[in-house]
Amino acid sequence: MSGNATGKARGKSPGSASGKSPKEPLEKSATTSPGTGDEKPGGKQRGGKQLIAGQAEAKPRLLAGGNPQIPKGDGDAPVQAYIEAMPGWKHGVGRQLDALVEANVPDVRKAVRWNSPFYGVEGQGWFLSYHCYTRFVKVTFFRGTSLSPVPPGESKHEEVRYFDIHEDAELDEEQLSHWIRQAAELPGWVP
């Protein structure tokens, strides 16, 4: 070995290909970031947009089919933001689904991913999600083929099953609650 008994390259710290110590700060990127002086006075950055003190945040944008565009987030707050942004009759469906999940799975874990609310059990993955379409709200059971009875909507994914809720349809809360309880007991989907 040449000059280095441990076989490590000179000038580089362990686990560092750059030669910089892990405690040395990384160089700032050329993009604008908070604290660079490029913000307006009294404002703050949110999602790449500048907010002025006292300025209200804009309503979420509705995507195709009226599905709200909500940033990825964990917890109840982003799910409630999604439900609040659901248009027309779909808003009531969202509130109803959320209440059913909470009533049947007391320690439910919530998040918004891919512009949809997700419900899961800590350490088990996601068991349910839903998404707005033009004429219905599609409820996804990630392990739907293991439920009894199996939800009617087929998927190209082997275990996934869907249940579509249409505007004038009477929601069978008893059946949905039964599916929710079963789904929460199963190992969930982990992306």
QUINORVEN-V845178 format. One record per residue. N is the residue number from 0. RES is the residue in three letters. OMEGA is omega in whole degrees, -180 to 180 (NA if undefined). Layout:
BEGIN
[[N,RES,OMEGA] [N,RES,OMEGA]]
END
This chain:
BEGIN
[[0,MET,-175] [1,SER,171] [2,GLY,-177] [3,ASN,-173] [4,ALA,-178] [5,THR,-180] [6,GLY,179] [7,LYS,178] [8,ALA,180] [9,ARG,173] [10,GLY,-180] [11,LYS,178] [12,SER,-179] [13,PRO,178] [14,GLY,-178] [15,SER,178] [16,ALA,-175] [17,SER,-177] [18,GLY,178] [19,LYS,176] [20,SER,180] [21,PRO,-179] [22,LYS,179] [23,GLU,-179] [24,PRO,175] [25,LEU,178] [26,GLU,178] [27,LYS,179] [28,SER,-179] [29,ALA,-179] [30,THR,179] [31,THR,177] [32,SER,180] [33,PRO,178] [34,GLY,-179] [35,THR,-178] [36,GLY,-179] [37,ASP,180] [38,GLU,174] [39,LYS,-179] [40,PRO,177] [41,GLY,-177] [42,GLY,174] [43,LYS,179] [44,GLN,173] [45,ARG,177] [46,GLY,178] [47,GLY,179] [48,LYS,-179] [49,GLN,174] [50,LEU,177] [51,ILE,180] [52,ALA,-180] [53,GLY,-179] [54,GLN,179] [55,ALA,176] [56,GLU,-180] [57,ALA,176] [58,LYS,178] [59,PRO,178] [60,ARG,175] [61,LEU,178] [62,LEU,179] [63,ALA,179] [64,GLY,-179] [65,GLY,179] [66,ASN,-180] [67,PRO,175] [68,GLN,-178] [69,ILE,179] [70,PRO,176] [71,LYS,179] [72,GLY,180] [73,ASP,176] [74,GLY,-176] [75,ASP,-174] [76,ALA,179] [77,PRO,178] [78,VAL,178] [79,GLN,176] [80,ALA,177] [81,TYR,-178] [82,ILE,178] [83,GLU,-178] [84,ALA,179] [85,MET,-175] [86,PRO,171] [87,GLY,-177] [88,TRP,-179] [89,LYS,178] [90,HIS,178] [91,GLY,178] [92,VAL,179] [93,GLY,178] [94,ARG,-179] [95,GLN,178] [96,LEU,-180] [97,ASP,180] [98,ALA,178] [99,LEU,180] [100,VAL,-180] [101,GLU,-179] [102,ALA,-175] [103,ASN,180] [104,VAL,-173] [105,PRO,-178] [106,ASP,-177] [107,VAL,175] [108,ARG,-177] [109,LYS,176] [110,ALA,169] [111,VAL,177] [112,ARG,176] [113,TRP,179] [114,ASN,177] [115,SER,174] [116,PRO,178] [117,PHE,179] [118,TYR,-178] [119,GLY,176] [120,VAL,-178] [121,GLU,179] [122,GLY,-179] [123,GLN,-178] [124,GLY,-177] [125,TRP,178] [126,PHE,-176] [127,LEU,173] [128,SER,171] [129,TYR,-171] [130,HIS,179] [131,CYS,171] [132,TYR,-175] [133,THR,-173] [134,ARG,-179] [135,PHE,171] [136,VAL,-178] [137,LYS,176] [138,VAL,-179] [139,THR,172] [140,PHE,-173] [141,PHE,176] [142,ARG,-174] [143,GLY,-180] [144,THR,178] [145,SER,-179] [146,LEU,179] [147,SER,-9] [148,PRO,-180] [149,VAL,176] [150,PRO,-169] [151,PRO,-174] [152,GLY,179] [153,GLU,-180] [154,SER,174] [155,LYS,176] [156,HIS,-170] [157,GLU,-174] [158,GLU,-175] [159,VAL,173] [160,ARG,-177] [161,TYR,171] [162,PHE,-178] [163,ASP,178] [164,ILE,-179] [165,HIS,-174] [166,GLU,-174] [167,ASP,-177] [168,ALA,174] [169,GLU,-178] [170,LEU,179] [171,ASP,-177] [172,GLU,180] [173,GLU,180] [174,GLN,178] [175,LEU,178] [176,SER,178] [177,HIS,178] [178,TRP,-178] [179,ILE,180] [180,ARG,179] [181,GLN,-177] [182,ALA,-179] [183,ALA,179] [184,GLU,-177] [185,LEU,171] [186,PRO,-177] [187,GLY,179] [188,TRP,177] [189,VAL,-178] [190,PRO,NA]]
END
